[in-house]
Amino acid sequence: MMNYEYQKRLLRQQNCSIPSANTSAPTNAENSPAVPQLLNLCSPKKERYSDRFIPFRTGNNWVTKFAMISDGQRGSGPAKKARDNGEGGRDGLTYSCLLKNELLGAGIEDVKGQSDERRALSPSEGKNLFQFSSPSKQDDSYTSLLSASLSPVSGKSQKLLRSPRKATRKISRIPFKVLDAPELQDDFYLNLVDWSSQNVLSVGLGSCVYLWSACTSQVTRLCDLSHDGNSVTSVSWNERGNLVAVGTHHGYVQIWDVGVNKQVNKLMGHSARVGALAWNGEVISSGSRDRVIMLRDVRTPSQVAERRLSGHRQEVCGLKWSPDNQCLASGGNDNRLYVWNLHNLTPVQTYTEHLAAVKAIAWSPHHHGLLASGGGTADRCIRFWNTLTGQPMQCVDTGSQVCNLAWSKHSSELVSTHGYSQNQILVWKYPSLTQVAKLTGHSYRVLYLAMSPDGEAIVTGAGDETLRFWNVFSKARSQKENKSVLNLFTSIR
């Protein structure tokens, strides 16, 4: 510690005069405790100014307007993750509006539209935390704050809190029903589960086909093919829900009338197992390991000539008709996706971008000509195609084998089931392709998928010999969905 008398002698040698006690001096955080005493004794006579200017606002009627910070300036952490997941977004916006009402007199009565105003802020406004203005007259909202009330908040805030809130959509991560399905085969190329418009589920188990009623939960056996050493390889309901087609390992297709529990047709022609079936009115389409697709009328199969579509080089494992019944999409183990029409025996469109077998195929019921397809283990991608122009659109890598695809009947969302290696069920929003939900529970590949007639629930089947029922879609039609005026199929001409 420096001696005080010694400091005074040093100052006299430097001809420094000691200032008055009222003179201010700058400070430095890096100095030792003794040095500020020296600076107070020997500060220059030159007047210094601070780097801060504090205006004198007494008598001015200033109103502070709060402008929210832009999304790009928000921090990270649990709060940001909650915002990204949509958790608490509505609550946070309501709380912000409530603070504006009580502290700033904003007079907000409804949260609706506030998020749009936040997004509409210009970049310059997003950077300013506060804005100042001098109003010509006192705001009426301030006088309302002074009025006597039994509620701790103002009338505007009370209306804000009573405003109707949009119900938050929640997708349960657990199935609402689980059924045992013994002998459900773990074979990627088969299609053994389908749900009829009459709310009856058909399942191929070994050599038998069983029907499960979702209304009564009763199980009945439709047919048994064990007498000739055969097995079920595919099942498919017609649109009315009174006929079910059964594809077999020996290559023929049986047509059963479930009302009378009787076989009404037996269609021969394939030389190998039939793994894919699709109805178009009274015409049944069948795809086989013999690489041929056959189209036959079940009413008069002997009188109407069958149509044979040849193009795939390996087993046909996916078949789906478009919603207008004009185009048939087929996928095969040759990694190819074909689109056929009713007038040609050769495919009108060929897509070769997939790197593995194409089993998952789904036509969008909301966008005319939009087709989605999924690839196997070596591909793992869901691809979207514009069949009106023949051009590829979007693509998303799911990280695992794509086994099935199905579009929601009421909104632009789709569900996909997966195999190697995550065995999960994913719900996607289109066209953003963001994941809405991820459902797990199956211990084997989720090879089978069917949708309920109301479009709200799905059933999935796997090699773990279980059927699991999930609520994934909402019945309410999306308000943001717009019908294209260019789509001639949505209006009567």
VMD Tcl script that draws the C-alpha trace (Angstrom):
set ca {
  {0.00 0.00 0.00}
  {1.37 3.40 -1.01}
  {2.04 5.93 1.75}
  {-0.26 8.92 1.49}
  {2.46 11.49 2.25}
  {4.67 9.92 -0.41}
  {1.86 10.26 -2.92}
  {1.51 13.96 -2.14}
  {5.24 14.53 -2.68}
  {5.05 12.78 -6.06}
  {2.21 14.99 -7.09}
  {4.05 18.18 -6.10}
  {7.04 17.09 -8.22}
  {4.75 16.67 -11.23}
  {3.17 20.14 -10.60}
  {-0.30 18.62 -10.25}
  {-2.85 20.57 -8.34}
  {-5.37 18.78 -6.15}
  {-8.94 19.38 -7.52}
  {-12.01 20.01 -5.48}
  {-14.02 17.15 -4.04}
  {-16.85 17.67 -6.53}
  {-14.70 16.93 -9.61}
  {-15.58 13.59 -11.19}
  {-13.02 11.19 -12.64}
  {-13.28 8.19 -14.90}
  {-12.85 4.75 -13.43}
  {-11.12 1.62 -14.73}
  {-11.96 -1.88 -13.56}
  {-8.40 -3.10 -14.06}
  {-6.88 -0.64 -11.51}
  {-5.92 -1.65 -7.96}
  {-7.85 -0.23 -4.91}
  {-5.12 2.31 -4.15}
  {-5.02 3.87 -7.58}
  {-8.52 5.45 -7.48}
  {-7.29 7.54 -4.53}
  {-4.42 8.77 -6.67}
  {-6.77 9.63 -9.55}
  {-9.04 11.57 -7.26}
  {-6.07 13.58 -6.05}
  {-4.66 14.25 -9.50}
  {-7.48 14.48 -12.03}
  {-7.08 16.93 -14.91}
  {-8.98 20.18 -14.94}
  {-10.44 19.42 -18.39}
  {-14.19 18.75 -18.22}
  {-15.20 15.18 -19.20}
  {-18.51 13.91 -20.52}
  {-20.19 10.49 -20.02}
  {-20.87 8.16 -22.96}
  {-24.56 7.91 -21.95}
  {-27.22 10.51 -22.60}
  {-30.28 10.32 -20.35}
  {-33.02 12.65 -21.59}
  {-35.20 14.58 -19.19}
  {-38.79 13.49 -19.92}
  {-40.68 15.05 -17.06}
  {-43.98 16.47 -18.29}
  {-44.08 14.44 -21.51}
  {-46.88 11.90 -22.00}
  {-44.92 9.03 -23.53}
  {-46.57 5.72 -24.48}
  {-44.32 2.69 -24.78}
  {-45.22 0.28 -27.58}
  {-43.79 -3.20 -27.30}
  {-42.67 -4.91 -30.50}
  {-41.87 -8.61 -30.22}
  {-38.37 -9.76 -31.06}
  {-38.17 -11.54 -34.42}
  {-38.01 -15.32 -34.50}
  {-34.42 -15.27 -35.72}
  {-33.28 -13.47 -32.55}
  {-34.86 -15.92 -30.15}
  {-32.55 -18.06 -28.08}
  {-32.27 -21.81 -27.82}
  {-33.02 -24.23 -25.05}
  {-36.15 -25.93 -23.70}
  {-38.37 -22.94 -24.41}
  {-37.32 -22.86 -28.07}
  {-37.87 -26.62 -28.40}
  {-41.34 -26.19 -26.94}
  {-42.09 -23.47 -29.49}
  {-40.77 -25.61 -32.33}
  {-42.97 -28.52 -31.22}
  {-46.00 -26.27 -30.98}
  {-46.20 -26.73 -27.21}
  {-47.25 -23.66 -25.32}
  {-47.29 -21.42 -28.40}
  {-50.90 -20.39 -27.87}
  {-50.42 -19.96 -24.11}
  {-47.33 -17.82 -24.60}
  {-49.12 -15.59 -27.10}
  {-52.11 -15.20 -24.76}
  {-49.83 -14.26 -21.88}
  {-48.01 -11.71 -24.06}
  {-51.32 -10.12 -25.09}
  {-52.45 -10.04 -21.47}
  {-49.29 -8.16 -20.47}
  {-49.81 -5.68 -23.29}
  {-53.33 -5.02 -22.07}
  {-52.46 -4.52 -18.42}
  {-49.14 -2.70 -18.74}
  {-49.43 -0.88 -22.04}
  {-53.19 -0.58 -22.54}
  {-53.19 -2.36 -25.90}
  {-56.90 -3.30 -25.71}
  {-56.52 -6.74 -27.31}
  {-59.71 -8.81 -27.01}
  {-58.85 -11.86 -29.14}
  {-55.60 -13.72 -29.73}
  {-56.67 -14.52 -33.27}
  {-54.62 -12.55 -35.75}
  {-51.88 -11.63 -33.28}
  {-49.53 -14.28 -34.64}
  {-50.12 -12.93 -38.16}
  {-49.24 -9.41 -36.98}
  {-46.06 -10.73 -35.41}
  {-45.04 -12.37 -38.69}
  {-45.91 -9.20 -40.60}
  {-43.35 -7.11 -38.74}
  {-40.74 -5.61 -41.01}
  {-37.05 -6.42 -40.36}
  {-36.48 -2.96 -38.93}
  {-39.44 -3.33 -36.56}
  {-38.29 -6.77 -35.49}
  {-34.98 -5.39 -34.28}
  {-36.48 -2.63 -32.08}
  {-37.60 -3.80 -28.68}
  {-39.38 -0.52 -27.85}
  {-41.01 2.19 -29.92}
  {-42.03 5.62 -28.60}
  {-44.77 7.98 -29.64}
  {-46.44 11.05 -28.18}
  {-50.23 10.70 -28.45}
  {-52.43 13.74 -28.76}
  {-54.90 12.58 -26.15}
  {-55.03 10.09 -23.35}
  {-55.97 6.55 -24.42}
  {-59.33 5.37 -23.15}
  {-57.81 2.05 -22.14}
  {-55.86 3.79 -19.36}
  {-59.02 5.20 -17.84}
  {-60.58 1.75 -17.90}
  {-57.71 0.49 -15.76}
  {-58.75 2.90 -13.03}
  {-62.37 1.75 -12.97}
  {-63.44 -0.39 -10.05}
  {-63.86 -4.08 -10.81}
  {-63.96 -7.36 -8.94}
  {-61.49 -8.86 -11.39}
  {-57.77 -8.10 -11.08}
  {-57.58 -7.57 -14.86}
  {-59.32 -5.11 -17.15}
  {-62.44 -5.76 -19.21}
  {-60.42 -6.15 -22.41}
  {-58.26 -8.80 -20.76}
  {-61.33 -10.60 -19.47}
  {-62.66 -10.84 -23.03}
  {-59.23 -12.03 -24.13}
  {-59.23 -14.85 -21.60}
  {-62.80 -15.83 -22.52}
  {-62.13 -15.88 -26.26}
  {-62.65 -19.33 -27.86}
  {-59.52 -21.41 -28.16}
  {-58.74 -23.81 -30.95}
  {-58.46 -27.37 -29.68}
  {-54.89 -28.65 -29.67}
  {-54.46 -31.77 -31.77}
  {-52.93 -34.67 -29.88}
  {-51.99 -38.02 -31.42}
  {-51.80 -40.82 -28.88}
  {-48.46 -42.61 -28.86}
  {-50.06 -45.88 -27.83}
  {-52.59 -47.98 -29.80}
  {-56.18 -47.99 -28.59}
  {-56.55 -51.70 -29.41}
  {-54.20 -54.64 -29.93}
  {-55.27 -57.96 -31.48}
  {-53.34 -61.20 -31.72}
  {-52.67 -62.36 -35.28}
  {-50.99 -65.79 -35.16}
  {-49.25 -66.91 -38.35}
  {-49.19 -63.38 -39.81}
  {-46.32 -63.75 -42.24}
  {-43.21 -61.55 -42.07}
  {-42.95 -61.14 -45.86}
  {-42.36 -57.70 -47.40}
  {-44.01 -58.59 -50.74}
  {-47.42 -59.65 -49.37}
  {-50.55 -57.61 -48.58}
  {-52.52 -59.47 -45.91}
  {-54.65 -56.77 -44.21}
  {-57.52 -54.65 -45.60}
  {-60.42 -52.67 -44.06}
  {-63.79 -52.55 -45.84}
  {-66.29 -49.70 -46.19}
  {-68.62 -51.79 -44.00}
  {-66.12 -51.54 -41.11}
  {-64.94 -55.16 -41.37}
  {-61.26 -56.09 -41.26}
  {-59.97 -58.99 -43.37}
  {-56.69 -60.65 -42.39}
  {-54.81 -63.48 -44.07}
  {-53.28 -65.78 -41.46}
  {-51.45 -68.79 -42.88}
  {-53.92 -70.67 -45.07}
  {-57.05 -68.92 -43.69}
  {-58.80 -65.58 -44.08}
  {-60.48 -64.16 -40.98}
  {-62.99 -61.34 -40.72}
  {-63.10 -59.05 -37.66}
  {-66.04 -56.69 -37.23}
  {-65.05 -53.34 -35.73}
  {-68.65 -52.80 -34.62}
  {-69.21 -56.07 -32.74}
  {-65.59 -57.33 -32.32}
  {-66.73 -60.71 -33.63}
  {-64.27 -62.90 -35.53}
  {-65.34 -65.31 -38.26}
  {-63.32 -67.54 -40.56}
  {-64.10 -66.87 -44.20}
  {-62.07 -69.58 -45.95}
  {-59.42 -72.22 -45.42}
  {-56.98 -73.19 -48.19}
  {-55.08 -75.86 -46.27}
  {-56.83 -78.73 -48.07}
  {-54.58 -78.30 -51.15}
  {-51.49 -77.05 -49.32}
  {-52.13 -73.44 -50.34}
  {-51.68 -70.20 -48.36}
  {-53.08 -66.67 -48.47}
  {-50.76 -64.04 -50.01}
  {-53.08 -61.01 -50.39}
  {-56.59 -59.76 -49.53}
  {-58.57 -56.78 -50.86}
  {-62.13 -55.46 -50.41}
  {-64.19 -53.96 -53.22}
  {-65.62 -50.46 -52.85}
  {-69.05 -51.59 -51.67}
  {-67.56 -53.87 -49.02}
  {-69.55 -56.99 -50.00}
  {-66.81 -58.82 -51.94}
  {-63.31 -59.70 -50.85}
  {-60.60 -60.95 -53.22}
  {-58.13 -63.51 -51.90}
  {-54.79 -63.99 -53.65}
  {-53.07 -67.35 -53.13}
  {-49.62 -68.85 -53.23}
  {-50.62 -71.13 -56.13}
  {-51.48 -68.17 -58.35}
  {-55.27 -68.11 -58.52}
  {-57.60 -65.49 -57.07}
  {-60.80 -66.30 -55.18}
  {-63.75 -63.91 -54.96}
  {-65.91 -64.31 -51.84}
  {-69.32 -62.84 -51.07}
  {-69.18 -62.16 -47.31}
  {-72.96 -61.69 -47.07}
  {-73.61 -65.37 -47.80}
  {-70.09 -66.57 -46.90}
  {-69.70 -68.18 -50.32}
  {-67.04 -68.23 -53.04}
  {-68.52 -66.72 -56.21}
  {-65.50 -66.83 -58.53}
  {-62.12 -68.42 -58.98}
  {-59.81 -66.62 -61.40}
  {-56.92 -68.61 -62.88}
  {-54.11 -67.31 -65.06}
  {-51.07 -66.51 -62.91}
  {-48.25 -69.01 -62.71}
  {-46.89 -67.79 -59.35}
  {-48.18 -66.28 -56.10}
  {-50.42 -63.21 -56.20}
  {-49.05 -60.65 -53.74}
  {-50.96 -57.50 -54.78}
  {-54.65 -56.84 -55.49}
  {-56.62 -53.68 -56.38}
  {-60.27 -53.13 -57.30}
  {-61.65 -50.76 -59.94}
  {-65.43 -51.09 -59.84}
  {-66.14 -54.69 -60.80}
  {-62.67 -55.20 -62.25}
  {-60.02 -56.85 -60.08}
  {-56.32 -56.17 -60.80}
  {-53.79 -58.74 -59.62}
  {-50.01 -58.57 -59.55}
  {-47.90 -61.69 -59.30}
  {-44.40 -63.03 -58.92}
  {-44.68 -64.07 -62.58}
  {-44.19 -60.30 -63.32}
  {-47.63 -59.95 -64.98}
  {-50.54 -57.71 -64.00}
  {-53.99 -59.08 -64.95}
  {-57.24 -57.09 -65.13}
  {-60.46 -59.19 -65.06}
  {-64.17 -58.48 -64.65}
  {-65.47 -60.62 -61.79}
  {-69.05 -60.61 -63.14}
  {-68.33 -62.36 -66.44}
  {-64.72 -63.57 -66.39}
  {-65.28 -66.12 -69.13}
  {-66.98 -63.72 -71.58}
  {-64.83 -60.59 -71.21}
  {-61.24 -60.92 -72.39}
  {-58.65 -60.38 -69.71}
  {-56.02 -57.67 -70.02}
  {-52.41 -58.61 -69.34}
  {-49.99 -55.78 -68.52}
  {-46.35 -56.77 -68.95}
  {-43.53 -54.43 -68.03}
  {-42.02 -55.39 -64.68}
  {-38.92 -57.55 -64.69}
  {-39.45 -58.96 -61.21}
  {-42.32 -59.61 -58.79}
  {-45.16 -57.08 -58.68}
  {-45.71 -56.16 -55.03}
  {-47.75 -52.91 -55.13}
  {-50.96 -51.93 -56.98}
  {-53.18 -48.86 -56.52}
  {-55.87 -47.25 -58.69}
  {-56.15 -43.45 -58.79}
  {-59.22 -41.85 -57.13}
  {-60.83 -41.21 -60.54}
  {-60.19 -44.89 -61.55}
  {-58.38 -43.76 -64.70}
  {-54.79 -44.73 -63.86}
  {-53.18 -47.76 -62.21}
  {-49.84 -47.43 -60.41}
  {-47.72 -50.54 -59.98}
  {-44.49 -51.14 -58.10}
  {-42.15 -54.08 -58.33}
  {-39.06 -55.72 -56.96}
  {-37.22 -54.34 -60.02}
  {-37.19 -50.89 -58.29}
  {-39.57 -49.50 -60.92}
  {-42.81 -47.56 -60.59}
  {-45.18 -47.70 -63.59}
  {-48.37 -45.77 -64.35}
  {-50.89 -47.47 -66.69}
  {-54.16 -46.23 -68.20}
  {-57.25 -48.03 -69.49}
  {-56.32 -47.71 -73.16}
  {-52.77 -49.08 -73.42}
  {-51.06 -52.34 -72.64}
  {-47.75 -50.58 -72.03}
  {-47.00 -48.15 -69.19}
  {-47.58 -44.49 -70.01}
  {-45.08 -43.35 -67.38}
  {-41.99 -44.99 -65.91}
  {-40.12 -43.83 -62.82}
  {-36.74 -45.39 -62.03}
  {-35.45 -43.14 -59.23}
  {-36.04 -45.67 -56.43}
  {-33.08 -47.85 -55.47}
  {-35.07 -50.72 -53.94}
  {-38.37 -52.55 -54.27}
  {-41.45 -50.32 -54.56}
  {-44.34 -51.72 -52.51}
  {-45.68 -48.55 -50.84}
  {-47.95 -46.65 -53.28}
  {-50.66 -44.07 -52.54}
  {-52.64 -41.60 -54.67}
  {-53.56 -38.29 -53.06}
  {-57.35 -37.75 -52.78}
  {-56.79 -33.96 -52.50}
  {-54.37 -33.18 -55.37}
  {-55.28 -34.56 -58.78}
  {-52.44 -36.57 -60.30}
  {-50.26 -36.58 -57.16}
  {-48.70 -39.99 -56.49}
  {-46.52 -41.00 -53.53}
  {-44.26 -44.05 -53.45}
  {-41.77 -45.54 -51.02}
  {-38.64 -47.63 -51.51}
  {-37.24 -50.59 -49.64}
  {-34.20 -51.00 -47.42}
  {-31.62 -49.79 -49.94}
  {-33.68 -46.70 -50.78}
  {-35.63 -45.60 -47.65}
  {-37.16 -42.61 -49.48}
  {-40.71 -41.39 -50.00}
  {-40.99 -39.73 -53.41}
  {-43.81 -37.65 -54.87}
  {-44.70 -37.55 -58.57}
  {-46.86 -35.31 -60.73}
  {-48.42 -37.86 -63.05}
  {-50.11 -35.10 -65.09}
  {-46.71 -33.90 -66.32}
  {-44.63 -36.97 -65.54}
  {-42.20 -34.95 -63.43}
  {-40.73 -35.88 -60.03}
  {-41.56 -33.51 -57.20}
  {-40.37 -33.88 -53.61}
  {-38.36 -36.54 -51.83}
  {-37.74 -37.26 -48.15}
  {-35.30 -39.79 -46.67}
  {-37.10 -41.64 -43.86}
  {-34.05 -43.53 -42.59}
  {-35.69 -46.96 -42.82}
  {-37.47 -49.32 -45.20}
  {-40.80 -47.91 -46.44}
  {-43.47 -50.64 -46.32}
  {-46.80 -48.79 -46.77}
  {-48.28 -45.37 -47.50}
  {-51.79 -44.00 -47.00}
  {-53.23 -40.49 -47.39}
  {-55.68 -38.95 -44.95}
  {-59.20 -38.62 -46.38}
  {-59.77 -35.21 -44.79}
  {-56.45 -33.32 -44.87}
  {-53.16 -33.15 -46.76}
  {-51.39 -35.61 -44.48}
  {-50.15 -39.12 -45.01}
  {-48.95 -41.99 -42.85}
  {-46.06 -44.31 -43.61}
  {-45.04 -47.60 -42.00}
  {-41.47 -48.77 -41.88}
  {-39.31 -51.84 -41.47}
  {-35.56 -52.14 -41.16}
  {-34.38 -50.85 -38.93}
  {-36.67 -48.66 -36.82}
  {-40.07 -50.40 -37.30}
  {-41.93 -47.12 -36.73}
  {-45.07 -45.41 -37.97}
  {-44.73 -41.79 -39.16}
  {-47.40 -39.17 -39.84}
  {-46.37 -36.48 -42.34}
  {-47.82 -33.10 -43.30}
  {-47.81 -32.34 -47.03}
  {-46.28 -30.40 -48.75}
  {-43.96 -29.28 -45.94}
  {-43.10 -32.94 -45.21}
  {-42.75 -32.23 -41.50}
  {-43.32 -35.10 -39.10}
  {-46.55 -34.74 -37.13}
  {-46.08 -37.88 -35.02}
  {-43.85 -40.91 -34.60}
  {-45.47 -44.08 -33.28}
  {-43.57 -47.13 -32.06}
  {-44.64 -50.44 -30.54}
  {-44.12 -53.16 -33.13}
  {-41.01 -55.27 -32.59}
  {-40.92 -56.44 -36.23}
  {-41.27 -54.69 -39.58}
  {-44.62 -52.90 -39.96}
  {-45.49 -54.61 -43.23}
  {-49.27 -54.15 -43.33}
  {-51.47 -51.07 -43.19}
  {-55.17 -50.34 -43.65}
  {-57.39 -47.33 -42.93}
  {-60.81 -47.26 -41.28}
  {-63.80 -46.21 -43.43}
  {-64.20 -42.94 -41.49}
  {-60.56 -42.05 -42.24}
  {-59.66 -41.47 -38.61}
  {-57.94 -44.69 -37.51}
  {-55.42 -47.07 -39.05}
  {-54.50 -50.66 -38.32}
  {-50.95 -51.94 -38.68}
  {-49.68 -55.51 -38.77}
  {-46.21 -56.91 -38.31}
  {-44.26 -60.15 -38.03}
  {-44.64 -59.94 -34.25}
  {-48.11 -61.41 -34.95}
  {-50.07 -58.45 -33.63}
  {-52.52 -55.97 -35.13}
  {-52.41 -52.50 -33.58}
  {-55.06 -49.81 -34.00}
  {-54.07 -46.12 -33.87}
  {-55.96 -42.83 -34.01}
  {-53.79 -40.67 -36.28}
  {-56.06 -38.48 -38.44}
  {-58.72 -35.91 -37.65}
  {-62.22 -36.16 -39.08}
  {-62.49 -32.39 -39.60}
  {-61.52 -31.21 -43.05}
  {-58.67 -28.73 -43.10}
  {-59.85 -25.13 -43.48}
  {-56.72 -24.22 -45.41}
  {-57.33 -26.83 -48.08}
  {-58.28 -25.20 -51.37}
  {-59.75 -27.00 -54.35}
  {-58.06 -26.22 -57.62}
  {-60.31 -24.65 -60.26}
  {-58.20 -26.42 -62.87}
  {-59.28 -29.85 -61.63}
  {-62.22 -30.79 -63.86}
  {-62.93 -33.94 -61.85}
  {-64.31 -31.96 -58.87}
  {-67.18 -30.35 -60.77}
  {-69.93 -31.44 -63.13}
  {-69.33 -30.41 -66.72}
}
mol new
graphics top color blue
foreach p $ca { graphics top sphere $p radius 0.5 }
foreach p [lrange $ca 0 end-1] q [lrange $ca 1 end] { graphics top cylinder $p $q radius 0.2 }
display resetview
